Amino acid sequence: MNRIEIAVFHAGHELFTKDAFDIRELAENAEKSAVVRETLLRNFIGNKKFENVATVKSDDLERAYRLTNSIDYSWFDKDYIEFNDLEITVEFEGENKRSSSVGDIFVKETYFDAEQKNGAIADFDFYIVAPYGFVKLNTEETL
């Protein structure tokens, strides 16, 4: 049986300006255009302006989004996570982090059964948080 996890990457604040590419504007148009999806994917891969802030043990993007948003508690509070037995791993040390929002990237990672392939990653699917839901970036049109 395969294991699926979602790695959550927050876009740095510098990606929300008109000086570079405006990540919010691109996220709004991602569903309409393969070119926009490819631009987002190329800008994400290897870009140090995206920070891996969490890993969620789930295949549900909406659940990963909820678990990386502060509503009644700070989503990254390790005591709260442990007490409530949440399936989330905080991937940063120190300072507080904002909640997930439009323009952030969620990477759904599918791992082979550990007995089959020593836990090697089998597949990646890249999604951007859009104004309504998620848009998959690596589609047939962008590969």
N, C-alpha and C positions, 0 to 999 in steps of 0.2 A: 504494500500500500504506500502511495506517495504521501509526503508531508508537504504542506503548503504554508508559507509564511509571507507576510507583507512587510517589506522594508519601507519606512516612511522617511522621506527627504523633504525638509523645509527649504524653500527658496530664500536666499539671502535678501535683505531689504534693498540692496542695490539693483535687484532684478525688477523692482516695482517702479522704476523711473523711465521716463521717456528717452533718457540719454542712451540707454542700451536698447534692448527690446523690452517692451512692457509685457511682463508675463501674464498679467490679468487679461489684457487685450487678446493675447495669443490664446489663452485658455478659453475665452469666450468664442473664438472662431475655430477652435480645433476640430469640432465635430463636422464642420462644413468643408474643410480643406485638407487634403493629403499633404500639401506643401507645408501648411502650418504645423501639422503633426510631425513631419520630418524635421522641420526647424526646431521644434521643441525637443525632440529626441536627440538631435545632434548637439544642441546646447546643454542638455542634461548630462550626457555621457562624458565623463572626465572633467566636468565643470566643478571647481572647488566652491562655487557660490551656492551649491546645494549641500546641506548637511544632513547626514543620516542621524535622526533623532530617536527612532524607535523601531523595534521589530515586533510585530503582532502575530501570534500563532493562530492564524485563521485564514480562510480563503475569501472572507467577506469584506469587501472594501468599505462598506458602510460601517461595519463594526470597527475596523481600524480607524476610520475617521472619528467615530464617537469616542474611542479610547484615547485619542490624541487631541481631545478638546477639553478645556477646563470649563466645567459648569458649576458643580457643587464642590469641587476639589481641584487641586492642581494635578493635571493628568500625569505628571512626572514624579509625583510624591511616592517614593518607594515604599513607605509604610502603608499608605492607602492601597497600593497595588498588591502588596503581600497580604494584607488583612482581608481583602476582597477576592484573593486568588485569581486576579486578572492575568490573562495570558499575553502580557506585554513586557518587553525588555527595553529599558531606557538605555539609549546608546550614547549618552553624553554625560560628562561630569560637570559639576559646578553650577553655573548660572541657570536661571530660569529660561524656559523656552515658551514661545507663543503657542497657541492652538493651531492645528492644521487649518489651512484656508485655500482659497482659489489660487492656483499657480503652483501648489506643492505637487510633488511627484510621489506616487505610490508604486512600488515595484513588487509584483506578485511573483514569488520565487517558488517553483515546484522542484522538490528534491525527490530523487529516486529512493526507493526503499533502501535503508542502510545496508541490508544484506545483499542487495543487487549491485549497487554501484558505490559503496562506501560513502553514502550521503552526498554524492556529487550533485550539483545543480543540474536539473534536466531542462529547465525552461524558464525564461524571463518574460513577463508581460508588463509593459510600462503604461501607467495611467496618470493623467493629470487631473487634479481636482478642478472641475469646471464650475460655473455658477450654479448649475443644477446637475449634481451627480458627478460622474467621471467619464473621461474620454480616453479610450485606448490609443496609445501613440504608435505602437509597432503593429500596424495592420499590414495586410498584403500589399497595399499601395505604397507603404513607406519602406518596405524591405527590399 
